[in-house]
Amino acid sequence: MGIFSFLFENKNKKIQDFVERDAIVVDVRSRKEYDTGAIPGSKNIPLQVISSKISEIKGWNKPVILCCASGIRSGSAAGILKSNGVEAVNGGGWQNLSKKL
């Protein structure tokens, strides 16, 4: 358990660092899921289209915190963005993330 608490602590610090630098929260769930509840002020860009939005996201010139229902899709989206030069972190499930913001 010690290694896992260390990993979560680092992730929480990274999220806080991103928040302090005016990060944008991107929810990668479907529009239908997003409409049932989301973090206020977050942007909805479903995972299926995130690759086509790279230029737009880069244009924000801000770090990006990604979220979804559980953290699986946002993890994939974070990987896509990072591999395209965007500073991104997987914030996990949106309900959990909302408590950290």
N, C-alpha and C positions, 0 to 999 in steps of 0.2 A: 504493500500500500504506500510505502514511503516514496517510491519513484513516481507513482501516480499523483500524489499530492504535490510533488515538485513540479510535474508537468502542468497541472492545472494552475498552480500558482504563477508559473511563467506566462501561461496563456492569459490569465487575468491581468497581469501587469502589462502585457502587450496590448490588450484591449483598452486598458486605462490610458496608456500612452497614446494610442490612436485617438481616443476620445478627446484627450487634451490637445491634439493636433487637428481638431475639427473634422474627424473622419466622417465618411458617409456610410450609412447602414444600408446594405442591399439585401433584400429578402428574395431568395431564389425559388420560393414556392410558386405554384400555379396562381393565376389571378384569382381563381375561385377560392383557393385556400387563403390567400392574402386578404381577400374581402371579408373573411370570417373573423379576422383579428390580426393585428400587426403592430409593430413598434411605430408610434407616431413619428412622422417625418421620414420614415424609411422609404426607399425606392423599391419597387417591385420589378425585378428583371428575372423571369423564370430561367432556371438552369439551361433549358433547351435552347435559349437564344443568347445566353451570355457571351458566347464566342463572337457573335455578330455585333456586340455592343462594346467591344474592346476600345475602339477609337473614342467613343463617347465617354467611357469610364476614364480613360487616360486624360481626356480633356478636363476632367474635374480637378486634376492636380492635387488630389487629396488621398490619404490612405482610405482603404475600404474594409469595413467589417461586414462579413457575410453571415447570413442566418437562414434557417429553414425550419422545418418541424422538429427534427432531431439532431441535425448536425452532419448528416451524411451528404446531402446535396450541397450544402454550403462548403463542406470540405472539398468536394469536387470542383466547385466554382472557385474557391480560393486557389487551388492548384492551377486552374486554367489562367486566372488573372496573374498569379506570380510568374508563370512561365511566359507571360507576355509583358513582363516588366512593370506590373502594377503592384504596389505595396498593399498586401491584403492579408487578412487573418480570418480564420474560421471562428465565428462567434458562437456556433452551435445552434441549439434550438432557440427560436425567437422569444419564447416566454421566459426562459432562463436568462438570455441575454438582456432582456428588458430590465431585469432586476439589477444588472451590473452597470447600466447606463445612467 
